[in-house]
Amino acid sequence: MMMNWGTKLVIGMGLFMAFIITLVVFMMRSDSDDLVDKDYYQKGIEYDKEYARKNQVQQDNAEPEIYVGDSLKIVFKKPATGSVRFLHPSDKKNDRTLNMETSKNNVFVLPLNETSKGHWKLILEWKSEGKEYLFEKNILIN
């Protein structure tokens, strides 16, 4: 049985229309829209606060000095209290947050003997003299 080109064209168009209708039905039944977070407004407000705290570090020239060896040593310009967050890019289970308070000479020391080796994202959030700061840095623990 031979088909002429007109029949093949109609069959091709029918298959294409069936494909498009299938995609439309699939998209309409999908509950989630991955491009928009459910709490996007709150995240936007938080980002503004985060940006202001990062900017405050630049304005006050308050960037701490960070030394990594057997322990993590953070030297602040002024006395500080806050938190240190360790984020491990390959394993979220290793992430941890610790409270910190500087000593008399504005230094915070944290032993790293229980911290796994590798790349970490260090996030420092602290208050000093009534101002809030946020500083992020990638570090390597050997």
C-alpha positions as a Markdown table, in Angstrom:
| # | Residue | x | y | z |
|---|---|---|---|---|
| 1 | Met | 0.0 | 0.0 | 0.0 |
| 2 | Met | 1.5 | 3.3 | -1.1 |
| 3 | Met | 0.8 | 6.6 | 0.6 |
| 4 | Asn | 1.0 | 9.9 | -1.3 |
| 5 | Trp | 2.7 | 13.0 | 0.2 |
| 6 | Gly | -0.6 | 14.5 | 1.2 |
| 7 | Thr | -1.5 | 11.6 | 3.5 |
| 8 | Lys | 2.0 | 11.7 | 5.1 |
| 9 | Leu | 1.6 | 15.4 | 5.6 |
| 10 | Val | -1.8 | 15.0 | 7.4 |
| 11 | Ile | -0.4 | 12.2 | 9.6 |
| 12 | Gly | 2.6 | 14.3 | 10.5 |
| 13 | Met | 0.5 | 17.3 | 11.4 |
| 14 | Gly | -1.8 | 15.1 | 13.5 |
| 15 | Leu | 1.1 | 13.6 | 15.4 |
| 16 | Phe | 2.5 | 17.1 | 16.0 |
| 17 | Met | -0.8 | 18.4 | 17.2 |
| 18 | Ala | -1.2 | 15.4 | 19.6 |
| 19 | Phe | 2.3 | 16.1 | 21.0 |
| 20 | Ile | 1.4 | 19.8 | 21.6 |
| 21 | Ile | -1.9 | 18.9 | 23.2 |
| 22 | Thr | -0.1 | 16.3 | 25.5 |
| 23 | Leu | 2.3 | 19.0 | 26.6 |
| 24 | Val | -0.5 | 21.5 | 27.3 |
| 25 | Val | -2.4 | 18.9 | 29.4 |
| 26 | Phe | 0.8 | 18.0 | 31.3 |
| 27 | Met | 1.6 | 21.7 | 32.1 |
| 28 | Met | -2.0 | 22.4 | 33.2 |
| 29 | Arg | -2.0 | 19.5 | 35.7 |
| 30 | Ser | 1.4 | 20.5 | 37.2 |
| 31 | Asp | 0.8 | 22.0 | 40.6 |
| 32 | Ser | 4.2 | 23.6 | 41.2 |
| 33 | Asp | 5.9 | 26.5 | 39.4 |
| 34 | Asp | 9.5 | 26.0 | 40.1 |
| 35 | Leu | 10.5 | 29.5 | 38.9 |
| 36 | Val | 8.6 | 31.3 | 41.7 |
| 37 | Asp | 9.0 | 30.6 | 45.4 |
| 38 | Lys | 5.9 | 30.5 | 47.5 |
| 39 | Asp | 7.4 | 33.1 | 49.9 |
| 40 | Tyr | 9.2 | 35.2 | 47.2 |
| 41 | Tyr | 8.1 | 38.4 | 48.9 |
| 42 | Gln | 9.5 | 37.5 | 52.3 |
| 43 | Lys | 12.8 | 36.3 | 50.6 |
| 44 | Gly | 13.0 | 39.7 | 48.8 |
| 45 | Ile | 12.7 | 41.6 | 52.1 |
| 46 | Glu | 15.3 | 39.3 | 53.7 |
| 47 | Tyr | 17.6 | 39.9 | 50.7 |
| 48 | Asp | 17.4 | 43.7 | 51.2 |
| 49 | Lys | 18.4 | 43.3 | 54.9 |
| 50 | Glu | 21.2 | 40.9 | 53.9 |
| 51 | Tyr | 22.5 | 43.3 | 51.3 |
| 52 | Ala | 22.4 | 46.2 | 53.9 |
| 53 | Arg | 24.4 | 44.2 | 56.4 |
| 54 | Lys | 27.0 | 43.2 | 53.7 |
| 55 | Asn | 27.2 | 46.8 | 52.7 |
| 56 | Gln | 27.7 | 47.9 | 56.3 |
| 57 | Val | 30.9 | 45.8 | 56.4 |
| 58 | Gln | 32.3 | 47.8 | 53.5 |
| 59 | Gln | 31.1 | 51.2 | 54.9 |
| 60 | Asp | 32.7 | 50.7 | 58.3 |
| 61 | Asn | 35.8 | 48.8 | 56.9 |
| 62 | Ala | 34.9 | 46.0 | 59.4 |
| 63 | Glu | 36.0 | 43.0 | 57.3 |
| 64 | Pro | 37.4 | 40.5 | 59.7 |
| 65 | Glu | 40.8 | 38.8 | 59.2 |
| 66 | Ile | 40.4 | 35.0 | 58.9 |
| 67 | Tyr | 43.2 | 32.5 | 59.5 |
| 68 | Val | 42.7 | 28.7 | 58.9 |
| 69 | Gly | 45.1 | 26.2 | 60.4 |
| 70 | Asp | 44.4 | 23.6 | 63.2 |
| 71 | Ser | 41.8 | 26.1 | 64.3 |
| 72 | Leu | 39.8 | 28.9 | 62.7 |
| 73 | Lys | 40.9 | 32.3 | 64.0 |
| 74 | Ile | 38.8 | 35.3 | 63.2 |
| 75 | Val | 40.1 | 38.8 | 64.2 |
| 76 | Phe | 37.5 | 41.5 | 64.3 |
| 77 | Lys | 38.1 | 45.3 | 64.4 |
| 78 | Lys | 35.8 | 45.7 | 67.4 |
| 79 | Pro | 34.1 | 43.4 | 70.0 |
| 80 | Ala | 31.5 | 41.3 | 68.4 |
| 81 | Thr | 28.8 | 38.7 | 69.2 |
| 82 | Gly | 26.9 | 36.7 | 66.6 |
| 83 | Ser | 27.1 | 33.4 | 64.7 |
| 84 | Val | 29.4 | 31.4 | 62.5 |
| 85 | Arg | 27.8 | 29.2 | 59.8 |
| 86 | Phe | 29.8 | 26.5 | 58.0 |
| 87 | Leu | 28.1 | 25.4 | 54.7 |
| 88 | His | 29.6 | 22.4 | 52.9 |
| 89 | Pro | 28.8 | 22.5 | 49.2 |
| 90 | Ser | 28.8 | 18.8 | 48.6 |
| 91 | Asp | 27.0 | 17.5 | 51.8 |
| 92 | Lys | 24.3 | 19.5 | 53.5 |
| 93 | Lys | 24.4 | 17.2 | 56.5 |
| 94 | Asn | 27.8 | 18.7 | 57.5 |
| 95 | Asp | 26.4 | 22.2 | 57.7 |
| 96 | Arg | 26.4 | 23.7 | 61.1 |
| 97 | Thr | 25.9 | 27.0 | 62.9 |
| 98 | Leu | 27.7 | 28.1 | 66.1 |
| 99 | Asn | 27.3 | 31.1 | 68.4 |
| 100 | Met | 30.4 | 33.3 | 68.8 |
| 101 | Glu | 31.6 | 36.0 | 71.1 |
| 102 | Thr | 35.0 | 37.6 | 70.8 |
| 103 | Ser | 37.6 | 37.6 | 73.5 |
| 104 | Lys | 39.1 | 40.8 | 75.1 |
| 105 | Asn | 41.4 | 41.3 | 72.0 |
| 106 | Asn | 38.5 | 41.0 | 69.5 |
| 107 | Val | 39.5 | 37.4 | 68.5 |
| 108 | Phe | 37.3 | 34.3 | 68.1 |
| 109 | Val | 39.0 | 30.9 | 67.9 |
| 110 | Leu | 37.3 | 27.7 | 66.9 |
| 111 | Pro | 39.1 | 24.3 | 66.9 |
| 112 | Leu | 38.6 | 22.5 | 63.6 |
| 113 | Asn | 39.4 | 18.9 | 64.8 |
| 114 | Glu | 35.8 | 17.8 | 64.3 |
| 115 | Thr | 35.3 | 19.6 | 61.0 |
| 116 | Ser | 35.8 | 17.6 | 57.8 |
| 117 | Lys | 38.4 | 18.6 | 55.4 |
| 118 | Gly | 37.5 | 20.4 | 52.1 |
| 119 | His | 36.0 | 23.5 | 50.8 |
| 120 | Trp | 33.5 | 25.4 | 53.0 |
| 121 | Lys | 31.5 | 28.6 | 52.8 |
| 122 | Leu | 31.9 | 30.6 | 56.0 |
| 123 | Ile | 29.1 | 33.0 | 56.8 |
| 124 | Leu | 29.7 | 35.4 | 59.7 |
| 125 | Glu | 26.8 | 37.3 | 61.1 |
| 126 | Trp | 27.6 | 39.7 | 64.0 |
| 127 | Lys | 26.6 | 42.8 | 65.9 |
| 128 | Ser | 29.1 | 45.3 | 67.0 |
| 129 | Glu | 28.4 | 48.6 | 68.7 |
| 130 | Gly | 24.7 | 48.5 | 67.7 |
| 131 | Lys | 25.4 | 47.7 | 64.0 |
| 132 | Glu | 24.7 | 44.5 | 62.2 |
| 133 | Tyr | 27.1 | 42.9 | 59.8 |
| 134 | Leu | 27.2 | 40.0 | 57.4 |
| 135 | Phe | 30.4 | 38.6 | 55.8 |
| 136 | Glu | 30.9 | 35.5 | 53.6 |
| 137 | Lys | 34.1 | 33.8 | 52.5 |
| 138 | Asn | 35.0 | 30.5 | 51.0 |
| 139 | Ile | 37.7 | 28.7 | 52.9 |
| 140 | Leu | 39.7 | 25.5 | 52.6 |
| 141 | Ile | 40.2 | 23.2 | 55.6 |
| 142 | Asn | 43.2 | 20.9 | 55.2 |
